[in-house]
């Protein structure tokens, strides 16, 4: 496992700390790690979805708030299945 060090403003640190606590994370580091993992999953899944749709006769996808909410829920379930948290 690698270590990554970043510098952030005090304001952002306060916000990140609050969100980590709200989400039940043990630490800010655990929270940030889950964000990075989720981002990677979202990129992979969205790219796969788009590639599948290029060669499909299925109707186009309308990017609605409902679609985005469902997509985020699907990603959260996949991240959790991989043993990570979102």
N, C-alpha and C positions, 0 to 999 in steps of 0.2 A: 504494500500500500504506500502511496506517495503522500507527501505533506505539501499543502499549499498555504502560503501566507499572503494575506491581502491587507491593505489599509483602507479603512472606510471612515467617513465622518462620524462624529459623535451622534448626530441626528439619526443617521442610518443605523448605527449600532443599537440605539435605543429602540428603533422600530423592529429590527431583526430580533432583538432579545425578547420584545413583547410578543412577537408572532411565534417564536420558538416556545415560549411559556404557554401561550394559548393553545398551541398544537400538541402540548404534552411531551415535547422533546426534552431529553436529558440535558442538552446543551445547544448553544448556538451552532456549534460545529456540526452536530447531528442534523439540525434543521437545514443548514446550508447544503450539506451532503445530499439530503433527500431532494432538495430543489434541483441540484445538478443532475442527479439520477433521473428525476422525472423529466427534465428537459431533454435528456438523451432519448428516453423512451418516446416522448412526444414527437421528436424529430423523426425517429425510425418509423413509428406507426403512421404518422401523417404522410411521410414519403411513400410508404408501402401502399397506403390507401389511394393516394393520387396516381401512382403507377398502375395499380389494378384498374382504376377507372378509365385510364387512357385507352385500354384495349377492351373495354366492356361495352355491352349494349345497354347496360343498366341506365336508368334515368340519371340526369345530372344531380349533384348534391347542392341544395340551396343552403348557403351559409347563414343560418338563422341563430338566434340566441339559444333556441332549443337544441339545435345540432351541436353547438359548441358545448353546452352543458352535458349532453350525452357523451360527447367525445372525451371531455375531461373526466367524467365518471368512469368510462372505460379505461382510460389511462391510469387513474388512481387504483382501480382493481388490478391492473396488470403490474403496476409497481409493487403493490402489496403482495401479489403472488410471487414476485421475485425476492421477497423478504426484505423489502425496503419500505420506507414510509414516504408519503407525499405530504 
